Amino acid sequence: MANWNKNDRARLAQVALRYHSNKDASIALGIGVSAFNRACKRAGIESPNLRIKRQQAEAQARRAARGT
């Protein structure tokens, strides 16, 4: 998957949403974790690990806003 086309990017986005970790997503695509991270970054797709970090930060911000 050296040259990413439109179909590859769509598949990358689907896998990134479906799996809970970068490791599982990279295994599903048959590439290494580092290659998966680079591909997500180049395609502008949020990787599973970044999605989890963002969701945790949003939840923490909501809790702080509530004062809990």
GROMACS elastic network, one bead per residue, 0.5 to 0.9 nm:
[ bonds ]
;  ai    aj funct       b0    kb
    1     4     6  0.60744   500
    1     5     6  0.88686   500
    1     8     6  0.77298   500
    1    31     6  0.86300   500
    3     8     6  0.88287   500
    4     7     6  0.79605   500
    4     8     6  0.56501   500
    4     9     6  0.65349   500
    4    39     6  0.85134   500
    4    43     6  0.87125   500
    5     8     6  0.53025   500
    5     9     6  0.63367   500
    5    10     6  0.87694   500
    6     9     6  0.52269   500
    6    10     6  0.62967   500
    6    11     6  0.87334   500
    7    10     6  0.50740   500
    7    11     6  0.61928   500
    7    12     6  0.85354   500
    8    11     6  0.50557   500
    8    12     6  0.60356   500
    8    13     6  0.85866   500
    9    13     6  0.61316   500
    9    14     6  0.86054   500
    9    39     6  0.86203   500
    9    40     6  0.86099   500
    9    43     6  0.68027   500
    9    45     6  0.86391   500
   10    13     6  0.51190   500
   10    14     6  0.62496   500
   10    15     6  0.86937   500
   11    14     6  0.50515   500
   11    15     6  0.61456   500
   11    16     6  0.84652   500
   11    29     6  0.87634   500
   12    15     6  0.52213   500
   12    16     6  0.60292   500
   12    17     6  0.86709   500
   12    25     6  0.86479   500
   12    29     6  0.79948   500
   12    36     6  0.84773   500
   12    39     6  0.80744   500
   12    40     6  0.73699   500
   12    43     6  0.87158   500
   12    45     6  0.80458   500
   13    16     6  0.50593   500
   13    17     6  0.63012   500
   13    18     6  0.86381   500
   13    40     6  0.80155   500
   13    43     6  0.88580   500
   13    45     6  0.63341   500
   13    46     6  0.80686   500
   13    47     6  0.84558   500
   14    17     6  0.52770   500
   14    18     6  0.60950   500
   14    19     6  0.87652   500
   15    18     6  0.50227   500
   15    19     6  0.61143   500
   15    25     6  0.57764   500
   15    26     6  0.84099   500
   15    28     6  0.74694   500
   15    29     6  0.77978   500
   16    19     6  0.59198   500
   16    20     6  0.80113   500
   16    21     6  0.82853   500
   16    22     6  0.75840   500
   16    25     6  0.61906   500
   16    26     6  0.88342   500
   16    40     6  0.82310   500
   16    45     6  0.77814   500
   16    46     6  0.72109   500
   16    47     6  0.55091   500
   16    48     6  0.56494   500
   17    20     6  0.77304   500
   17    25     6  0.88484   500
   17    46     6  0.84267   500
   17    47     6  0.77806   500
   17    48     6  0.67167   500
   17    51     6  0.88090   500
   18    25     6  0.78540   500
   18    48     6  0.84929   500
   19    22     6  0.74583   500
   19    23     6  0.87704   500
   19    24     6  0.61839   500
   19    25     6  0.54964   500
   19    28     6  0.88018   500
   19    48     6  0.67686   500
   20    23     6  0.86145   500
   20    24     6  0.71073   500
   20    25     6  0.76698   500
   20    48     6  0.56799   500
   20    49     6  0.75444   500
   20    52     6  0.82709   500
   21    24     6  0.54041   500
   21    25     6  0.63248   500
   21    26     6  0.86299   500
   21    47     6  0.81238   500
   21    48     6  0.52371   500
   21    49     6  0.58633   500
   21    52     6  0.88455   500
   22    25     6  0.50672   500
   22    26     6  0.59713   500
   22    27     6  0.85245   500
   22    33     6  0.63174   500
   22    36     6  0.72907   500
   22    37     6  0.74573   500
   22    47     6  0.66726   500
   22    48     6  0.56886   500
   22    49     6  0.61824   500
   23    26     6  0.52246   500
   23    27     6  0.62340   500
   23    28     6  0.87103   500
   23    32     6  0.79276   500
   23    33     6  0.56800   500
   23    36     6  0.86048   500
   24    27     6  0.51511   500
   24    28     6  0.62825   500
   24    29     6  0.88465   500
   24    33     6  0.87127   500
   25    28     6  0.51043   500
   25    29     6  0.64709   500
   25    30     6  0.86609   500
   25    31     6  0.88689   500
   25    33     6  0.81706   500
   25    36     6  0.77874   500
   25    47     6  0.89003   500
   25    48     6  0.80668   500
   26    29     6  0.51436   500
   26    30     6  0.60272   500
   26    31     6  0.52789   500
   26    32     6  0.57271   500
   26    33     6  0.54004   500
   26    34     6  0.85923   500
   26    35     6  0.79684   500
   26    36     6  0.56402   500
   26    37     6  0.85927   500
   27    31     6  0.62060   500
   27    32     6  0.71552   500
   27    33     6  0.79386   500
   28    31     6  0.79284   500
   29    32     6  0.86030   500
   29    36     6  0.83694   500
   31    34     6  0.83847   500
   31    35     6  0.63540   500
   31    36     6  0.66065   500
   32    35     6  0.52015   500
   32    36     6  0.61958   500
   32    37     6  0.87051   500
   33    36     6  0.50096   500
   33    37     6  0.61910   500
   33    38     6  0.86478   500
   34    37     6  0.50840   500
   34    38     6  0.61900   500
   34    39     6  0.85351   500
   35    38     6  0.51150   500
   35    39     6  0.60318   500
   35    40     6  0.85839   500
   36    39     6  0.50747   500
   36    40     6  0.61541   500
   36    41     6  0.85727   500
   36    47     6  0.84140   500
   37    40     6  0.52174   500
   37    41     6  0.61847   500
   37    42     6  0.86394   500
   37    47     6  0.69555   500
   38    41     6  0.50884   500
   38    42     6  0.60679   500
   38    43     6  0.84913   500
   39    42     6  0.51505   500
   39    43     6  0.60192   500
   39    44     6  0.83971   500
   39    45     6  0.82597   500
   40    43     6  0.51560   500
   40    44     6  0.58853   500
   40    46     6  0.64630   500
   40    47     6  0.61449   500
   41    44     6  0.51323   500
   41    45     6  0.62055   500
   41    46     6  0.74936   500
   41    47     6  0.80533   500
   42    45     6  0.77726   500
   43    46     6  0.89591   500
   46    49     6  0.81900   500
   46    50     6  0.60825   500
   46    51     6  0.60785   500
   47    50     6  0.52631   500
   47    51     6  0.60900   500
   47    52     6  0.86969   500
   48    51     6  0.50134   500
   48    52     6  0.62281   500
   48    53     6  0.86952   500
   49    52     6  0.52107   500
   49    53     6  0.63036   500
   49    54     6  0.86663   500
   50    53     6  0.50665   500
   50    54     6  0.60748   500
   50    55     6  0.85511   500
   51    54     6  0.51159   500
   51    55     6  0.61312   500
   51    56     6  0.85969   500
   52    55     6  0.51126   500
   52    56     6  0.61359   500
   52    57     6  0.86036   500
   53    56     6  0.51340   500
   53    57     6  0.61741   500
   53    58     6  0.86248   500
   54    57     6  0.51122   500
   54    58     6  0.61441   500
   54    59     6  0.85977   500
   55    58     6  0.50774   500
   55    59     6  0.61329   500
   55    60     6  0.85666   500
   56    59     6  0.50974   500
   56    60     6  0.61282   500
   56    61     6  0.85819   500
   57    60     6  0.50614   500
   57    61     6  0.61338   500
   57    62     6  0.86415   500
   58    61     6  0.50433   500
   58    62     6  0.62050   500
   58    63     6  0.86629   500
   59    62     6  0.50778   500
   59    63     6  0.62315   500
   59    64     6  0.86103   500
   60    63     6  0.50871   500
   60    64     6  0.61526   500
   60    65     6  0.85927   500
   61    64     6  0.50389   500
   61    65     6  0.61300   500
   61    66     6  0.86785   500
   62    65     6  0.50455   500
   62    66     6  0.62907   500
   62    67     6  0.86597   500
   63    66     6  0.51404   500
   63    67     6  0.62385   500
   63    68     6  0.55261   500
   64    67     6  0.50123   500
   64    68     6  0.61594   500
   65    68     6  0.78262   500
